[in-house]
Amino acid sequence: MADTVDDRARDIARIAEQNDAFRCKRPGGGQGEWVYTQAVHAEGQGFVLACVAAVAAYDDFNEDIDPYGTHEMGTMEVMDKKVWWKIDLYDRAYEGGSPNPTSLADTRRVLTILFPSDW
């Protein structure tokens, strides 16, 4: 990972770009998985599809929701319900954190769609 402030800034920008590409391609694109909680599932397929579309279109990143600048989380309203999404970075086997988060070869993403009450 980054050794200098400039390296860290480049890594953050690269991770944000990779998270955006993953999120906007919609489920997976070979770089990971999209999942949603049981409570989101219980709202029905129409709601889940609306959430997927809203996550893919999301662009409301700000310091409150994205303090690290990595575009790893968002919050939105879908069908009058507050919904969160979160991207976590795992190793290739999904057994732990990625050893090299800026490397697409070493990193698998999991995007979770959830209600705040699921947290």
Backbone as CSV, one residue per row, in Angstrom:
resi,resn,N_x,N_y,N_z,CA_x,CA_y,CA_z,C_x,C_y,C_z
1,MET,0.841,-1.180,0.000,0.000,0.000,0.000,0.885,1.242,0.000
2,ALA,0.317,2.378,0.164,0.970,3.671,-0.031,2.073,3.942,0.992
3,ASP,3.162,4.523,0.492,4.273,4.904,1.356,4.291,6.396,1.640
4,THR,3.792,7.206,0.724,3.798,8.654,0.892,2.379,9.191,0.785
5,VAL,2.234,10.464,1.111,0.920,11.106,1.003,0.427,11.055,-0.437
6,ASP,1.330,11.306,-1.396,0.948,11.254,-2.807,0.535,9.843,-3.215
7,ASP,1.263,8.834,-2.733,0.910,7.446,-3.033,-0.457,7.110,-2.463
8,ARG,-0.695,7.555,-1.241,-1.988,7.281,-0.586,-3.118,7.943,-1.365
9,ALA,-2.924,9.173,-1.798,-3.946,9.876,-2.586,-4.213,9.141,-3.891
10,ARG,-3.169,8.652,-4.540,-3.342,7.876,-5.781,-4.095,6.583,-5.508
11,ASP,-3.759,5.906,-4.403,-4.448,4.663,-4.047,-5.925,4.913,-3.774
12,ILE,-6.238,5.983,-3.045,-7.632,6.320,-2.755,-8.387,6.584,-4.047
13,ALA,-7.783,7.356,-4.942,-8.427,7.654,-6.227,-8.630,6.381,-7.038
14,ARG,-7.656,5.491,-7.031,-7.762,4.230,-7.782,-8.867,3.354,-7.203
15,ILE,-8.931,3.245,-5.880,-9.979,2.437,-5.246,-11.354,3.029,-5.542
16,ALA,-11.490,4.340,-5.464,-12.771,4.990,-5.774,-13.175,4.698,-7.215
17,GLU,-12.226,4.799,-8.136,-12.511,4.515,-9.555,-12.935,3.059,-9.744
18,GLN,-12.240,2.136,-9.081,-12.585,0.718,-9.182,-13.940,0.428,-8.540
19,ASN,-14.217,1.047,-7.384,-15.520,0.866,-6.746,-16.638,1.391,-7.635
20,ASP,-16.425,2.557,-8.255,-17.440,3.111,-9.156,-17.675,2.192,-10.346
21,ALA,-16.603,1.679,-10.945,-16.748,0.784,-12.095,-17.506,-0.481,-11.688
22,PHE,-17.173,-1.038,-10.543,-17.857,-2.236,-10.047,-19.336,-1.948,-9.807
23,ARG,-19.614,-0.850,-9.142,-20.983,-0.485,-8.781,-21.828,-0.171,-10.014
24,CYS,-21.263,0.480,-10.991,-22.030,0.909,-12.165,-22.231,-0.188,-13.196
25,LYS,-21.417,-1.242,-13.158,-21.603,-2.361,-14.092,-22.784,-3.228,-13.686
26,ARG,-23.200,-3.118,-12.485,-24.247,-3.897,-11.865,-23.876,-5.357,-11.802
27,PRO,-24.607,-6.052,-10.997,-24.086,-7.201,-10.294,-22.846,-7.877,-10.863
28,GLY,-21.775,-7.570,-10.143,-20.550,-8.305,-10.290,-19.556,-7.852,-11.321
29,GLY,-19.802,-8.150,-12.560,-18.836,-7.851,-13.596,-17.548,-8.646,-13.436
30,GLY,-17.603,-9.782,-12.716,-16.424,-10.617,-12.552,-15.487,-10.182,-11.444
31,GLN,-15.741,-9.044,-10.812,-14.852,-8.546,-9.770,-15.415,-8.735,-8.373
32,GLY,-16.561,-9.411,-8.267,-17.134,-9.610,-6.954,-18.600,-9.970,-7.024
33,GLU,-19.282,-9.697,-5.931,-20.680,-10.085,-5.798,-21.506,-8.941,-5.222
34,TRP,-22.777,-8.936,-5.575,-23.757,-8.055,-4.949,-24.642,-8.936,-4.090
35,VAL,-24.925,-8.474,-2.881,-25.822,-9.186,-1.975,-26.759,-8.171,-1.336
36,TYR,-27.827,-8.657,-0.765,-28.732,-7.789,-0.021,-29.268,-8.564,1.159
37,THR,-29.667,-7.821,2.159,-30.116,-8.449,3.395,-31.492,-9.091,3.221
38,GLN,-31.827,-9.938,4.158,-33.133,-10.599,4.154,-34.258,-9.567,4.220
39,ALA,-34.054,-8.503,4.967,-35.091,-7.462,5.079,-35.314,-6.768,3.734
40,VAL,-34.256,-6.512,2.989,-34.402,-5.927,1.654,-35.111,-6.931,0.750
41,HIS,-34.710,-8.186,0.794,-35.350,-9.239,-0.002,-36.850,-9.326,0.279
42,ALA,-37.217,-9.171,1.537,-38.623,-9.287,1.936,-39.504,-8.205,1.306
43,GLU,-38.901,-7.129,0.815,-39.671,-6.068,0.166,-40.112,-6.445,-1.250
44,GLY,-39.562,-7.517,-1.788,-39.982,-8.007,-3.089,-39.017,-7.672,-4.208
45,GLN,-39.178,-8.392,-5.318,-38.261,-8.263,-6.448,-38.253,-6.861,-7.039
46,GLY,-39.412,-6.217,-7.129,-39.459,-4.856,-7.658,-38.628,-3.893,-6.836
47,PHE,-38.696,-4.038,-5.525,-37.913,-3.185,-4.642,-36.418,-3.460,-4.807
48,VAL,-36.046,-4.738,-4.843,-34.638,-5.098,-5.007,-34.098,-4.531,-6.322
49,LEU,-34.845,-4.679,-7.407,-34.398,-4.154,-8.705,-34.282,-2.632,-8.677
50,ALA,-35.196,-1.973,-7.981,-35.112,-0.517,-7.846,-33.871,-0.124,-7.049
51,CYS,-33.538,-0.894,-6.036,-32.315,-0.637,-5.262,-31.072,-0.809,-6.132
52,VAL,-31.018,-1.884,-6.905,-29.873,-2.140,-7.782,-29.690,-0.971,-8.747
53,ALA,-30.781,-0.517,-9.351,-30.701,0.611,-10.285,-30.241,1.884,-9.570
54,ALA,-30.746,2.116,-8.366,-30.370,3.317,-7.615,-28.895,3.275,-7.198
55,VAL,-28.403,2.117,-6.817,-26.990,1.987,-6.451,-26.119,2.265,-7.670
56,ALA,-26.478,1.695,-8.800,-25.679,1.889,-10.020,-25.657,3.352,-10.454
57,ALA,-26.734,4.084,-10.183,-26.818,5.489,-10.593,-26.324,6.459,-9.527
58,TYR,-25.984,5.972,-8.367,-25.633,6.824,-7.223,-24.434,7.719,-7.521
59,ASP,-24.553,8.994,-7.152,-23.420,9.915,-7.318,-23.405,11.005,-6.257
60,ASP,-24.021,10.745,-5.118,-24.143,11.739,-4.057,-23.056,11.570,-2.992
61,PHE,-21.823,11.415,-3.421,-20.728,11.242,-2.469,-20.382,12.579,-1.834
62,ASN,-20.241,12.557,-0.520,-19.843,13.753,0.217,-19.023,13.298,1.419
63,GLU,-18.452,14.251,2.119,-17.562,13.920,3.225,-18.263,13.180,4.357
64,ASP,-19.566,13.419,4.537,-20.294,12.725,5.609,-20.436,11.237,5.313
65,ILE,-20.792,10.896,4.086,-21.045,9.501,3.738,-19.784,8.810,3.214
66,ASP,-18.825,9.586,2.715,-17.628,9.030,2.087,-16.378,9.735,2.630
67,PRO,-16.119,9.623,3.932,-15.020,10.399,4.536,-13.637,10.033,4.010
68,TYR,-13.457,8.837,3.484,-12.147,8.416,2.990,-11.981,8.653,1.492
69,GLY,-13.071,9.001,0.815,-13.010,9.291,-0.615,-12.938,8.070,-1.509
70,THR,-13.260,6.899,-0.984,-13.136,5.659,-1.749,-14.434,5.211,-2.432
71,HIS,-15.491,5.985,-2.263,-16.794,5.654,-2.876,-17.244,4.247,-2.490
72,GLU,-17.130,3.943,-1.203,-17.467,2.606,-0.724,-18.829,2.514,-0.049
73,MET,-19.521,3.642,0.111,-20.810,3.603,0.787,-21.702,4.712,0.275
74,GLY,-23.009,4.432,0.305,-23.979,5.448,-0.064,-25.273,5.237,0.676
75,THR,-26.064,6.277,0.733,-27.378,6.223,1.350,-28.361,6.918,0.430
76,MET,-29.571,6.376,0.321,-30.549,6.905,-0.629,-31.952,6.506,-0.206
77,GLU,-32.918,7.086,-0.876,-34.320,6.718,-0.694,-34.750,5.889,-1.895
78,VAL,-35.355,4.744,-1.624,-35.915,3.893,-2.672,-37.336,3.548,-2.243
79,MET,-38.297,3.942,-3.073,-39.710,3.686,-2.770,-40.049,4.133,-1.343
80,ASP,-39.602,5.336,-1.002,-39.864,5.963,0.294,-39.238,5.238,1.484
81,LYS,-38.220,4.437,1.229,-37.499,3.753,2.309,-36.020,4.141,2.226
82,LYS,-35.438,4.400,3.379,-34.009,4.713,3.437,-33.217,3.418,3.248
83,VAL,-32.287,3.455,2.303,-31.486,2.287,1.960,-30.009,2.689,1.975
84,TRP,-29.174,1.801,2.468,-27.737,1.982,2.424,-27.148,0.943,1.488
85,TRP,-25.978,1.241,0.966,-25.172,0.228,0.290,-23.731,0.412,0.741
86,LYS,-22.969,-0.676,0.721,-21.586,-0.668,1.205,-20.779,-1.648,0.396
87,ILE,-19.578,-1.233,-0.021,-18.647,-2.120,-0.721,-17.512,-2.469,0.241
88,ASP,-17.249,-3.766,0.381,-16.112,-4.245,1.162,-15.138,-4.936,0.221
89,LEU,-13.851,-4.822,0.527,-12.789,-5.373,-0.314,-12.180,-6.601,0.357
90,TYR,-12.253,-7.722,-0.353,-11.779,-9.001,0.172,-10.632,-9.551,-0.670
91,ASP,-9.956,-10.553,-0.113,-8.975,-11.283,-0.907,-9.720,-12.152,-1.928
92,ARG,-8.988,-12.802,-2.810,-9.609,-13.569,-3.896,-10.518,-14.695,-3.397
93,ALA,-10.239,-15.231,-2.229,-11.021,-16.345,-1.680,-12.145,-15.866,-0.763
94,TYR,-12.315,-14.565,-0.611,-13.331,-13.995,0.281,-13.144,-14.458,1.724
95,GLU,-11.886,-14.634,2.128,-11.613,-15.097,3.486,-11.146,-13.991,4.412
96,GLY,-10.748,-12.868,3.862,-10.263,-11.759,4.672,-10.105,-10.534,3.801
97,GLY,-9.569,-9.493,4.386,-9.359,-8.257,3.646,-8.365,-8.439,2.505
98,SER,-8.500,-7.611,1.495,-7.594,-7.683,0.355,-6.179,-7.325,0.773
99,PRO,-5.185,-8.103,0.334,-3.805,-7.774,0.653,-3.299,-6.580,-0.156
100,ASN,-3.983,-6.265,-1.241,-3.573,-5.170,-2.119,-4.840,-4.547,-2.722
101,PRO,-5.518,-3.680,-1.971,-6.822,-3.167,-2.390,-6.849,-2.449,-3.739
102,THR,-5.715,-1.983,-4.224,-5.712,-1.292,-5.518,-5.574,-2.257,-6.687
103,SER,-5.318,-3.526,-6.423,-5.110,-4.516,-7.473,-6.397,-5.278,-7.766
104,LEU,-6.873,-5.181,-8.995,-8.051,-5.956,-9.393,-7.767,-7.452,-9.357
105,ALA,-6.528,-7.848,-9.570,-6.166,-9.263,-9.542,-6.217,-9.840,-8.127
106,ASP,-5.979,-9.003,-7.121,-5.915,-9.472,-5.732,-7.171,-9.188,-4.930
107,THR,-8.112,-8.471,-5.505,-9.242,-7.961,-4.726,-10.573,-8.407,-5.321
108,ARG,-11.468,-8.836,-4.446,-12.854,-9.113,-4.814,-13.732,-8.195,-3.983
109,ARG,-14.735,-7.638,-4.618,-15.632,-6.707,-3.960,-16.943,-7.396,-3.619
110,VAL,-17.508,-7.000,-2.478,-18.853,-7.413,-2.112,-19.632,-6.143,-1.829
111,LEU,-20.682,-5.931,-2.607,-21.556,-4.780,-2.412,-22.815,-5.289,-1.725
112,THR,-23.104,-4.748,-0.555,-24.261,-5.144,0.227,-25.286,-4.021,0.223
113,ILE,-26.522,-4.360,-0.086,-27.638,-3.414,-0.002,-28.409,-3.758,1.268
114,LEU,-28.664,-2.742,2.104,-29.266,-2.985,3.401,-30.079,-1.788,3.871
115,PHE,-30.907,-2.038,4.851,-31.599,-0.956,5.556,-30.722,-0.535,6.741
116,PRO,-30.813,0.718,7.169,-30.047,1.125,8.354,-30.295,0.207,9.555
117,SER,-31.517,-0.291,9.695,-31.838,-1.187,10.820,-31.130,-2.537,10.721
118,ASP,-30.632,-2.888,9.524,-29.884,-4.135,9.352,-28.464,-4.027,9.891
119,TRP,-27.980,-2.806,10.051,-26.614,-2.578,10.491,-26.493,-2.989,11.917
